[in-house]
Amino acid sequence: MTFTNAQRRSSTQRALPFRAGACGLLVGLLAALGPVSAAPAPGVPVASFAQSAAVAVDPAKQVPAEVAVAGIDFKRGDGGAGKLVLRFDGEGAAPDLRTEGGTVIVNVGNASLPASLQKPLNVTDFATPVQRIDANQGSKGTQIVLSTQGAFEPLAYQTGRDYIVEIVPRAEAAPGRAVGGTAANTVAATGQAAAAASQGDTRAYRGRPVTFNFQDVPVRTVLQLIAELSDLNIVASDNVTGNVTLRLINVPWDQALDIVLQAKSLDKRRSGNVVWVAPQAEIAKFEQDIANARIALEESAEMVTKYIPISYGSAEDIAKLLTDESKNSQGGGGGQGASSRGFLSSRGSLSFDRRTNTLLVIDIPGRVDEIQRLVDELDKPVDQVVIESRIVIANESFARDLGARFGVRGVKDRVIGSGSIDANHGLIESAADAEPGDLLKWGANSLNNDFSIRNLNPGSIAFTILGNTIDWDLELQALQQEQRGEVVSNPRVVTSNQREAVIRQGREIGYLTVTGGQSNNVPTVQFKEALLELKVTPTITADGRVFLNLAVKKDEIADMTEIVGFGEIPNLAKREITTAVLIEDGQTVVIGGVYEFSDRNSVSKVPFLGDLPILGNLFKTKGRSKAKAELLIFVTPRVLRVAPRSY
């Protein structure tokens, strides 16, 4: 059966409005294969059905027969949904569902409730939105009240004598779905629709909202009505049969179509403005037949051979990509890999020649063309990256020392006094050869205190006072030293995208080691490397930035350790950083740095004498030193775009 727009425009309206049931809705009866219209709300199409479509109205059939509730059951469904099952003892029950705030009310006007079932049920332990169920018998029939907590979406459907209401928890209303103030979207669906809702289906429906109230109406009639409202051409398979009962309020028409299809285990395939509706098994069989026909065509198609040269990549790597397996059977000029998986058909094969960097494809024409298209997409030049690094080492030091040296020499009869015993001996020896008026010879050891300043030669001023028996010596020393230095290393390397590059500069320092026993020592020369090294692997991102995995190292000789009898061993000062960083193209960033600062004060003095006021300065030396060292490492990547050459 096909429902078209032309049929919609040419059909005549044959609707008979009347009051029916406790809902008080305006309902109409649909003539055979004809559209039905009811009194709609402004802007919202409404279709209401009290019974299935018929040509004439039978008043005796307008009032459903009296039934009784045979059982009330509650259980936890998928996704934490609460499921209420009302079981009737006969056919013809007409339940009506509505929501009022956090309460869901089910009214069954033509059903009675036995006294044994008129009791409240506490269902909090089921951990669903439903907290309590109250079943009551009133003057207008049976009423079931479900008290809920939290946000939820009610789903209802009727299968045989069972009427099932599912309360599905949800975080927020799905886009495109309108919820009425006093009536929620109550849908008739199978267990498949309820499971989809419980899993949090967030598909956005964009159709115009409609309101349906169907009571046991043929599915084909519902499809015809949806075709009228959506301006779609719907083609229904001959196997689309059966009736459906559902109530939808302000639901998009495309969602309503999906619900009807799910309720009857149907599926659809759309081509342009035409929708084909058929049972799921029939559509699956149709698509499987198409796939089988395609496979059979491939099995009988003629094989072709094509050579595909590779310009920028590796034929071996591309062969492994196109086939799950690729084996190298020739060690020198070429290799061969064959597989029935990947992009090849069951009869196809793919080989590669390493010497000429060429692919050999044997397959049906369609697969060969597909492989050629893939190779054209993959075999492209990759961009390159220039990585420039700067290693800056800055040193600054300051030292200041002030000191004094004081000495007394005296000779009185047989007593000699000076700075040390050695000085006394020098005085005795010089006194034996001295002429009257000669200055006795004496050395630095004659000083009473001697504070050396950093083993350097500081500036000094010396005073000597000569007497007949006692000579006084005084020497003032002062030293101030300032040093500033800066070392800049600038390694630079160019590499392709995602290819590691390494650049090194430096030297090897040799030194001797001795192996063997006490009587048989064998000298061996070993080497230490003092290198400047940059190792980097760049990755160009899709947005044009550069991700760098890099390691920077700079070693230099700090000093030498001397081993008596064997020579000196070099000691290295090592500076190294290993990191990963994301940088903009052409941007310079500091990827690491070390800052050192030292400040020292020192005093050397003679105990007690150095603590005397004023005179104590002759018996002590003060020193102060400051040193700063700073290490900074800069990195700048620049992308070199490589465009394919046009011939």
C-alpha positions as CSV (number, residue, x, y, z in Angstrom):
1,M,0.0,0.0,0.0
2,T,1.3,3.5,-0.9
3,F,0.2,6.7,0.7
4,T,1.1,9.8,-1.4
5,N,0.7,13.5,-1.1
6,A,-1.6,13.5,-4.1
7,Q,-3.9,11.1,-2.4
8,R,-3.9,13.3,0.7
9,R,-4.9,16.3,-1.4
10,S,-7.6,14.5,-3.4
11,S,-9.2,12.6,-0.6
12,T,-12.4,13.7,1.1
13,Q,-12.8,14.2,4.8
14,R,-15.3,11.8,6.2
15,A,-15.1,12.3,10.0
16,L,-17.9,12.0,12.5
17,P,-17.1,13.9,15.7
18,F,-18.8,12.8,19.0
19,R,-18.2,12.6,22.7
20,A,-16.8,9.3,24.0
21,G,-15.4,8.0,27.3
22,A,-14.2,9.8,30.4
23,C,-11.5,11.7,28.6
24,G,-14.0,14.0,27.1
25,L,-12.0,14.2,23.9
26,L,-13.4,15.0,20.5
27,V,-13.1,11.7,18.5
28,G,-13.9,10.7,15.0
29,L,-14.1,7.5,13.1
30,L,-12.0,6.9,10.1
31,A,-13.6,5.7,6.9
32,A,-12.0,2.8,5.1
33,L,-8.5,3.9,3.9
34,G,-9.5,7.5,4.3
35,P,-7.9,10.2,6.5
36,V,-9.5,11.2,9.8
37,S,-9.4,14.6,11.3
38,A,-10.6,15.7,14.7
39,A,-10.9,19.2,16.3
40,P,-7.2,20.1,16.7
41,A,-5.7,22.5,19.2
42,P,-4.2,25.6,17.5
43,G,-1.1,24.7,15.6
44,V,-1.1,21.0,16.8
45,P,-2.6,18.3,14.6
46,V,-4.8,16.0,16.6
47,A,-6.2,12.5,15.7
48,S,-8.4,10.6,18.1
49,F,-9.8,7.2,17.7
50,A,-12.3,5.5,20.0
51,Q,-12.4,2.2,18.0
52,S,-10.7,0.9,14.9
53,A,-11.6,2.3,11.5
54,A,-15.0,1.3,10.1
55,V,-17.4,2.4,7.4
56,A,-20.4,2.7,9.7
57,V,-20.8,3.5,13.4
58,D,-22.3,0.8,15.6
59,P,-23.5,2.4,18.9
60,A,-23.4,-1.0,20.6
61,K,-19.6,-1.1,20.0
62,Q,-18.9,2.4,21.3
63,V,-19.1,1.3,25.0
64,P,-16.4,-1.2,25.9
65,A,-17.4,-4.2,27.9
66,E,-16.9,-4.3,31.7
67,V,-13.6,-6.0,32.7
68,A,-11.8,-6.5,36.0
69,V,-8.2,-6.1,37.2
70,A,-6.8,-9.5,37.6
71,G,-3.4,-8.5,39.0
72,I,-1.0,-5.6,39.8
73,D,2.7,-6.2,39.5
74,F,5.7,-3.9,39.9
75,K,9.3,-4.6,39.0
76,R,12.5,-2.8,38.2
77,G,13.3,-2.4,34.4
78,D,16.4,-1.5,32.4
79,G,18.2,1.6,33.3
80,G,16.5,2.0,36.7
81,A,13.0,2.3,35.3
82,G,10.0,1.4,37.3
83,K,7.6,-1.0,35.5
84,L,3.9,-1.3,36.5
85,V,1.9,-4.2,34.9
86,L,-1.9,-4.1,35.1
87,R,-3.4,-7.5,34.1
88,F,-7.1,-7.7,33.1
89,D,-9.3,-10.7,33.0
90,G,-10.6,-9.9,29.6
91,E,-10.3,-7.9,26.4
92,G,-11.5,-4.3,25.9
93,A,-9.9,-2.4,28.8
94,A,-9.6,1.3,28.0
95,P,-6.9,2.8,30.3
96,D,-6.2,6.5,30.3
97,L,-2.9,7.9,31.6
98,R,-2.0,11.5,32.7
99,T,0.6,13.2,34.9
100,E,0.0,15.8,37.5
101,G,3.3,17.2,38.8
102,G,5.2,14.3,40.3
103,T,2.2,11.9,40.2
104,V,1.2,9.5,37.3
105,I,-2.5,8.6,37.3
106,V,-4.0,5.7,35.3
107,N,-7.8,5.7,35.1
108,V,-9.6,2.6,33.7
109,G,-13.3,3.6,33.5
110,N,-14.6,0.3,32.4
111,A,-12.7,-1.9,34.9
112,S,-13.4,-2.9,38.4
113,L,-10.8,-3.5,41.1
114,P,-11.2,-6.5,43.5
115,A,-11.1,-5.6,47.3
116,S,-7.9,-7.8,47.7
117,L,-6.0,-5.4,45.3
118,Q,-7.2,-2.1,46.9
119,K,-4.2,-1.5,49.0
120,P,-1.1,0.7,48.9
121,L,2.3,-0.6,47.8
122,N,5.6,0.8,49.0
123,V,8.2,0.2,46.2
124,T,11.0,2.5,47.5
125,D,13.4,-0.5,47.8
126,F,13.3,-1.0,44.0
127,A,15.4,2.2,43.5
128,T,13.3,3.6,40.8
129,P,11.5,7.0,40.4
130,V,8.3,5.3,41.7
131,Q,8.0,5.5,45.5
132,R,4.4,4.4,46.2
133,I,1.5,2.9,44.3
134,D,-2.1,3.4,45.4
135,A,-4.9,1.3,43.9
136,N,-8.5,2.5,44.5
137,Q,-12.0,1.7,43.2
138,G,-14.2,4.8,42.6
139,S,-17.5,5.6,41.0
140,K,-15.8,6.1,37.6
141,G,-13.9,2.8,37.7
142,T,-10.4,1.8,38.8
143,Q,-7.7,4.4,39.5
144,I,-4.0,3.6,40.0
145,V,-1.8,6.5,41.4
146,L,2.0,6.3,41.1
147,S,3.9,8.7,43.4
148,T,7.3,9.5,41.9
149,Q,10.5,11.3,42.9
150,G,12.8,13.2,40.5
151,A,12.6,13.8,36.8
152,F,11.1,11.0,34.7
153,E,9.4,10.2,31.4
154,P,6.3,8.0,31.4
155,L,6.0,5.3,28.7
156,A,2.8,3.1,28.3
157,Y,1.9,0.4,26.0
158,Q,-0.8,-2.4,25.8
159,T,-0.1,-6.0,24.8
160,G,-3.0,-8.4,24.9
161,R,-4.6,-8.2,28.3
162,D,-1.6,-6.4,29.9
163,Y,-1.3,-2.7,30.2
164,I,2.3,-1.7,31.1
165,V,3.4,1.7,32.4
166,E,7.2,2.4,32.6
167,I,8.5,5.4,34.6
168,V,11.9,6.1,33.0
169,P,14.4,8.4,35.0
170,R,16.0,11.1,32.9
171,A,18.3,14.0,33.7
172,E,16.7,16.5,31.4
173,A,14.1,16.7,28.6
174,A,15.4,15.5,25.3
175,P,15.7,18.2,22.6
176,G,12.6,18.6,20.4
177,R,10.2,16.8,22.7
178,A,7.3,18.9,24.2
179,V,5.7,17.8,27.5
180,G,2.2,18.8,28.3
181,G,1.3,20.5,31.6
182,T,-1.3,17.9,32.7
183,A,-0.6,15.1,30.3
184,A,2.8,13.6,29.5
185,N,3.9,11.9,26.3
186,T,2.3,8.5,26.8
187,V,3.5,6.2,24.0
188,A,2.5,2.7,22.9
189,A,5.7,0.8,22.2
190,T,7.1,-2.7,22.5
191,G,9.9,-3.7,25.0
192,Q,12.4,-2.5,22.4
193,A,11.1,1.1,22.6
194,A,11.1,1.0,26.4
195,A,14.7,-0.3,26.4
196,A,15.8,2.5,24.0
197,A,14.2,5.1,26.3
198,S,15.8,3.6,29.4
199,Q,19.2,3.7,27.8
200,G,18.9,7.5,27.5
201,D,18.1,7.9,23.8
202,T,19.1,11.5,23.0
203,R,18.2,11.6,19.3
204,A,16.9,15.0,18.3
205,Y,13.5,14.9,16.6
206,R,12.6,17.9,14.5
207,G,9.2,17.0,13.2
208,R,6.1,19.1,13.8
209,P,4.4,18.1,17.1
210,V,1.2,16.0,16.8
211,T,-1.3,14.5,19.2
212,F,-2.6,10.9,18.7
213,N,-5.1,8.9,20.7
214,F,-5.5,5.5,19.1
215,Q,-7.5,2.6,20.5
216,D,-6.7,-0.7,18.6
217,V,-6.3,1.0,15.2
218,P,-4.6,-0.7,12.2
219,V,-1.0,0.1,11.8
220,R,-1.5,0.9,8.1
221,T,-4.0,3.5,9.0
222,V,-1.5,5.2,11.4
223,L,1.1,5.2,8.7
224,Q,-1.3,6.8,6.3
225,L,-2.1,9.6,8.8
226,I,1.6,10.2,9.4
227,A,2.1,10.5,5.7
228,E,-0.6,13.1,5.6
229,L,1.0,15.2,8.3
230,S,4.6,14.9,7.2
231,D,4.3,15.3,3.4
232,L,6.1,12.0,3.0
233,N,5.5,9.2,0.5
234,I,5.2,6.0,2.6
235,V,5.3,2.6,0.9
236,A,4.1,-0.1,3.2
237,S,5.0,-3.7,2.6
238,D,2.3,-6.4,2.3
239,N,3.5,-7.9,5.6
240,V,2.8,-4.7,7.6
241,T,-0.3,-5.9,9.5
242,G,-1.8,-5.7,13.0
243,N,-3.3,-3.1,15.3
244,V,-1.8,-0.7,17.8
245,T,-3.0,1.2,20.8
246,L,-1.2,4.4,21.8
247,R,-1.7,7.9,23.2
248,L,0.8,10.6,22.2
249,I,0.5,14.3,23.2
250,N,2.6,17.0,21.5
251,V,5.1,14.5,20.1
252,P,7.2,15.2,16.9
253,W,5.7,13.2,14.0
254,D,9.1,11.6,13.2
255,Q,9.3,10.3,16.8
256,A,5.8,9.0,16.6
257,L,6.7,7.1,13.4
258,D,9.7,5.5,15.1
259,I,7.5,4.5,18.1
260,V,4.9,2.9,15.9
261,L,7.6,1.0,14.0
262,Q,9.2,-0.2,17.2
263,A,5.9,-1.3,18.6
264,K,5.2,-3.6,15.7
265,S,8.9,-4.7,15.1
266,L,9.0,-2.7,11.8
267,D,11.8,-0.8,10.3
268,K,12.2,1.9,7.5
269,R,14.5,2.9,4.8
270,R,14.4,6.4,3.3
271,S,15.3,7.4,-0.2
272,G,14.7,11.1,-0.8
273,N,11.0,11.8,0.0
274,V,10.0,8.2,-0.1
275,V,10.0,5.9,3.0
276,W,9.7,2.1,2.7
277,V,8.2,0.5,5.8
278,A,8.5,-3.3,6.3
279,P,9.2,-5.8,9.1
280,Q,12.7,-5.8,10.4
281,A,13.3,-9.3,9.2
282,E,12.2,-8.5,5.7
283,I,14.5,-5.4,5.5
284,A,17.4,-7.4,6.9
285,K,16.8,-10.2,4.4
286,F,16.6,-7.6,1.5
287,E,19.9,-6.0,2.5
288,Q,21.5,-9.4,3.0
289,D,20.4,-10.5,-0.5
290,I,22.0,-7.3,-1.9
291,A,25.3,-8.1,-0.1
292,N,25.2,-11.7,-1.3
293,A,24.6,-10.6,-4.8
294,R,27.6,-8.2,-4.6
295,I,29.8,-10.9,-3.2
296,A,28.7,-13.3,-6.0
297,L,29.4,-10.6,-8.6
298,E,32.9,-10.2,-7.1
299,E,33.5,-13.9,-7.2
300,S,32.7,-14.1,-10.9
301,A,34.3,-10.8,-12.0
302,E,37.4,-10.9,-14.2
303,M,40.7,-10.2,-12.4
304,V,43.0,-7.3,-13.5
305,T,46.6,-6.4,-12.7
306,K,47.8,-2.9,-11.9
307,Y,51.2,-1.5,-11.0
308,I,51.0,1.5,-8.6
309,P,54.3,3.4,-8.1
310,I,54.8,5.0,-4.6
311,S,56.5,8.4,-4.6
312,Y,56.7,9.7,-1.1
313,G,56.0,6.7,1.2
314,S,57.1,3.1,1.5
315,A,55.5,0.5,-0.6
316,E,56.0,-2.0,2.1
317,D,54.3,0.2,4.7
318,I,51.3,0.9,2.4
319,A,51.0,-2.8,1.6
320,K,50.8,-3.6,5.3
321,L,48.2,-0.9,5.7
322,L,46.0,-2.2,2.9
323,T,46.3,-5.8,4.0
324,D,46.4,-7.1,7.5
325,E,49.4,-9.3,6.6
326,S,52.4,-8.6,4.4
327,K,55.3,-11.0,4.1
328,N,58.8,-10.2,2.7
329,S,59.9,-13.1,0.5
330,Q,62.9,-11.5,-1.1
331,G,65.8,-10.2,0.8
332,G,67.3,-7.8,-1.8
333,G,65.3,-6.3,-4.5
334,G,61.7,-6.9,-3.5
335,G,59.2,-8.6,-1.3
336,Q,55.8,-10.0,-1.6
337,G,52.8,-9.9,0.7
338,A,49.4,-11.5,-0.1
339,S,46.2,-11.5,2.0
340,S,42.5,-12.0,1.5
341,R,41.7,-9.4,4.1
342,G,41.9,-5.7,4.3
343,F,40.8,-3.8,1.1
344,L,41.2,-6.9,-1.1
345,S,38.5,-9.3,-2.2
346,S,38.7,-13.0,-1.4
347,R,40.6,-13.6,-4.7
348,G,42.8,-10.5,-4.6
349,S,46.5,-10.2,-3.8
350,L,48.9,-7.4,-3.1
351,S,52.7,-7.4,-3.6
352,F,55.4,-4.8,-3.2
353,D,58.8,-4.4,-4.7
354,R,61.2,-2.6,-2.4
355,R,63.8,-1.8,-5.0
356,T,61.4,0.2,-7.3
357,N,59.0,1.1,-4.4
358,T,56.0,-0.2,-6.4
359,L,52.8,-2.0,-5.5
360,L,51.5,-4.8,-7.6
361,V,47.7,-5.3,-7.2
362,I,45.8,-8.2,-8.7
363,D,42.0,-8.0,-8.0
364,I,38.6,-7.2,-9.6
365,P,38.3,-3.8,-11.2
366,G,36.2,-2.3,-8.4
367,R,38.7,-3.2,-5.7
368,V,41.7,-2.1,-7.8
369,D,40.1,1.3,-8.4
370,E,39.5,1.6,-4.6
371,I,43.1,0.7,-3.8
372,Q,44.3,3.3,-6.3
373,R,42.1,5.9,-4.7
374,L,43.5,5.1,-1.3
375,V,47.1,5.2,-2.5
376,D,46.5,8.6,-4.0
377,E,45.2,9.8,-0.6
378,L,48.1,8.2,1.3
379,D,51.1,8.8,-1.0
380,K,51.6,12.5,-0.3
381,P,54.6,14.5,0.8
382,V,54.6,15.3,4.5
383,D,55.5,18.7,5.9
384,Q,58.8,19.3,7.5
385,V,59.7,21.1,10.7
386,V,62.8,23.2,11.6
387,I,63.5,23.0,15.3
388,E,65.9,25.6,16.7
389,S,67.1,25.5,20.3
390,R,69.1,28.0,22.3
391,I,70.9,27.0,25.5
392,V,72.0,30.1,27.5
393,I,74.3,29.8,30.5
394,A,75.0,33.0,32.3
395,N,77.4,33.3,35.3
396,E,78.2,36.3,37.5
397,S,80.4,36.4,40.6
398,F,81.7,39.0,43.0
399,A,84.4,38.6,45.8
400,R,85.9,41.1,48.2
401,D,88.6,40.4,50.9
402,L,90.2,42.7,53.4
403,G,93.0,41.6,55.8
404,A,96.3,42.6,57.6
405,R,99.5,40.9,58.5
406,F,101.4,42.0,61.6
407,G,104.9,41.0,62.8
408,V,107.4,42.0,65.7
409,R,111.1,41.2,65.7
410,G,113.2,41.9,68.8
411,V,116.8,41.1,69.9
412,K,117.8,41.8,73.4
413,D,121.0,40.2,74.7
414,R,120.4,36.5,74.3
415,V,116.6,36.8,73.6
416,I,115.2,36.9,70.0
417,G,111.5,37.3,69.2
418,S,109.8,37.0,65.8
419,G,106.9,35.4,64.0
420,S,108.2,31.8,64.0
421,I,111.1,29.5,65.0
422,D,112.3,29.6,61.4
423,A,112.4,33.4,61.5
424,N,114.4,33.2,64.8
425,H,117.0,31.0,63.2
426,G,117.3,33.3,60.2
427,L,117.8,36.2,62.6
428,I,120.6,34.4,64.5
429,E,122.4,33.4,61.3
430,S,122.1,37.0,60.0
431,A,123.2,38.6,63.2
432,A,126.6,36.7,63.2
433,D,127.5,38.3,59.8
434,A,125.9,41.7,60.4
435,E,128.0,44.9,60.5
436,P,127.0,47.7,62.7
437,G,124.0,49.6,61.2
438,D,123.1,46.7,58.9
439,L,119.4,45.6,58.7
440,L,119.1,42.1,59.8
441,K,117.7,39.7,57.1
442,W,114.4,38.1,57.9
443,G,111.6,36.6,55.9
444,A,107.8,36.4,55.8
445,N,107.8,33.8,58.6
446,S,108.7,36.6,61.0
447,L,105.1,37.8,60.8
448,N,103.0,36.9,63.8
449,N,99.8,36.2,61.7
450,D,99.5,35.4,58.1
451,F,96.0,35.1,56.5
452,S,96.2,34.2,52.8
453,I,93.4,35.7,50.6
454,R,92.0,33.0,48.2
455,N,95.6,31.9,47.3
456,L,95.8,34.9,45.1
457,N,98.1,38.0,45.0
458,P,96.1,40.8,46.4
459,G,97.1,44.4,46.5
460,S,99.1,45.3,49.7
461,I,100.7,48.1,51.6
462,A,103.6,47.3,54.0
463,F,105.1,49.3,56.8
464,T,108.3,48.6,58.9
465,I,109.4,50.5,61.9
466,L,113.1,49.9,62.8
467,G,114.3,50.2,66.4
468,N,117.5,49.4,68.2
469,T,116.2,46.2,69.7
470,I,112.6,45.8,68.3
471,D,111.4,46.1,64.7
472,W,107.6,46.4,63.9
473,D,106.1,45.1,60.6
474,L,102.6,45.8,59.3
475,E,101.1,44.7,55.9
476,L,97.5,45.6,54.7
477,Q,95.9,43.4,52.0
478,A,92.8,44.0,49.9
479,L,91.2,42.0,47.1
480,Q,88.0,42.6,44.9
481,Q,87.2,40.4,42.1
482,E,84.2,40.5,39.6
483,Q,83.4,38.0,36.8
484,R,80.7,37.9,34.3
485,G,80.3,35.3,31.5
486,E,77.6,34.0,29.1
487,V,77.7,30.9,26.9
488,V,75.1,30.5,24.1
489,S,74.7,27.3,22.2
490,N,72.3,27.2,19.2
491,P,71.7,23.7,17.8
492,R,69.3,23.6,14.8
493,V,67.9,20.6,12.9
494,V,65.3,19.9,10.2
495,T,63.2,16.7,10.0
496,S,60.0,15.4,8.5
497,N,56.7,15.1,10.4
498,Q,56.9,12.3,13.1
499,R,60.5,11.4,12.3
500,E,63.2,11.6,15.0
501,A,66.2,13.9,14.4
502,V,69.4,14.0,16.4
503,I,72.3,16.5,16.2
504,R,75.5,16.3,18.3
505,Q,78.6,18.4,18.8
506,G,81.4,18.0,21.2
507,R,84.4,15.8,22.0
508,E,85.6,12.7,23.7
509,I,88.0,13.1,26.6
510,G,90.5,10.3,27.2
511,Y,91.9,9.1,30.5
512,L,93.8,6.1,31.8
513,T,92.5,3.3,33.9
514,V,94.4,0.3,35.2
515,T,93.1,-3.2,35.3
516,G,94.8,-6.4,36.6
517,G,96.5,-7.6,39.8
518,Q,99.3,-6.1,41.9
519,S,102.0,-7.5,39.7
520,N,100.4,-7.2,36.3
521,N,98.8,-3.8,35.9
522,V,97.4,-3.1,32.4
523,P,96.7,0.5,31.5
524,T,93.6,1.1,29.4
525,V,92.5,4.3,27.7
526,Q,88.8,5.1,28.2
527,F,86.7,8.1,27.0
528,K,84.1,10.4,28.3
529,E,81.8,12.3,26.0
530,A,81.3,16.0,26.5
531,L,78.5,16.8,24.0
532,L,75.9,19.3,23.0
533,E,73.0,17.2,21.8
534,L,69.5,17.9,20.5
535,K,67.1,14.9,19.9
536,V,63.6,15.7,18.8
537,T,60.5,14.1,17.2
538,P,57.9,16.6,15.9
539,T,54.2,16.0,15.2
540,I,52.2,18.5,13.3
541,T,48.6,18.7,14.6
542,A,45.5,19.2,12.4
543,D,45.2,22.8,13.6
544,G,48.7,23.7,12.5
545,R,50.5,23.5,15.9
546,V,53.6,21.4,16.6
547,F,53.9,18.8,19.4
548,L,57.5,18.1,20.3
549,N,59.1,15.2,22.1
550,L,62.6,16.4,22.7
551,A,65.7,15.9,24.8
552,V,68.4,18.6,25.1
553,K,71.8,17.9,26.6
554,K,74.9,20.0,27.1
555,D,78.0,18.6,28.9
556,E,81.3,20.3,29.5
557,I,84.5,19.7,31.5
558,A,84.2,21.2,35.0
559,D,87.6,20.2,36.4
560,M,90.1,17.3,36.6
561,T,90.7,14.9,39.4
562,E,94.4,13.9,39.7
563,I,95.3,10.3,40.7
564,V,99.0,10.0,41.6
565,G,100.8,7.7,39.3
566,F,98.0,7.4,36.7
567,G,97.1,11.0,35.6
568,E,93.9,13.0,35.7
569,I,90.3,12.0,35.3
570,P,87.9,14.6,33.8
571,N,84.8,15.7,35.8
572,L,81.8,16.7,33.7
573,A,79.2,19.4,34.4
574,K,76.0,18.0,32.9
575,R,72.9,19.9,31.9
576,E,70.0,17.9,30.4
577,I,66.2,18.2,29.9
578,T,63.7,15.7,28.5
579,T,60.1,16.9,27.9
580,A,57.1,17.0,25.6
581,V,55.5,20.3,24.7
582,L,52.8,21.7,22.3
583,I,53.9,24.9,20.6
584,E,52.4,27.2,18.0
585,D,54.1,27.4,14.6
586,G,57.0,29.9,14.9
587,Q,56.5,30.5,18.7
588,T,59.5,30.6,21.0
589,V,59.0,29.1,24.5
590,V,61.3,28.5,27.4
591,I,61.1,24.7,28.1
592,G,63.3,24.7,31.1
593,G,65.6,26.7,33.3
594,V,67.8,26.5,36.5
595,Y,68.7,29.5,38.6
596,E,71.5,29.3,41.3
597,F,72.5,32.0,43.8
598,S,75.0,31.9,46.6
599,D,76.1,34.6,49.1
600,R,79.0,33.8,51.6
601,N,80.6,35.8,54.3
602,S,83.9,34.6,56.0
603,V,86.2,35.9,58.9
604,S,89.7,34.6,59.7
605,K,91.2,35.9,62.9
606,V,93.6,35.3,65.8
607,P,91.6,34.4,69.0
608,F,91.2,37.2,71.5
609,L,93.5,39.6,69.6
610,G,91.1,39.7,66.6
611,D,88.3,40.7,68.9
612,L,90.1,43.8,70.3
613,P,88.5,47.1,69.3
614,I,90.3,48.8,66.5
615,L,93.6,46.9,67.0
616,G,91.7,43.7,66.3
617,N,91.6,44.5,62.6
618,L,95.3,43.9,62.5
619,F,94.7,40.3,63.5
620,K,91.9,39.2,61.2
621,T,90.7,39.1,57.5
622,K,87.1,39.5,56.3
623,G,85.8,38.1,53.0
624,R,82.5,38.2,51.1
625,S,81.6,36.4,47.9
626,K,78.4,36.3,45.7
627,A,77.8,34.0,42.7
628,K,74.8,33.7,40.3
629,A,74.4,31.1,37.6
630,E,71.4,30.8,35.3
631,L,70.5,28.2,32.7
632,L,67.7,28.8,30.1
633,I,66.7,26.6,27.2
634,F,64.6,28.0,24.4
635,V,62.9,26.1,21.5
636,T,61.3,27.5,18.3
637,P,59.6,25.2,15.8
638,R,58.8,26.3,12.3
639,V,56.7,24.3,9.8
640,L,57.9,24.0,6.2
641,R,54.8,23.3,4.1
642,V,55.5,20.9,1.3
643,A,53.1,21.2,-1.5
644,P,52.9,18.4,-4.1
645,R,54.7,19.2,-7.3
646,S,52.5,19.7,-10.4
647,Y,53.8,18.2,-13.7
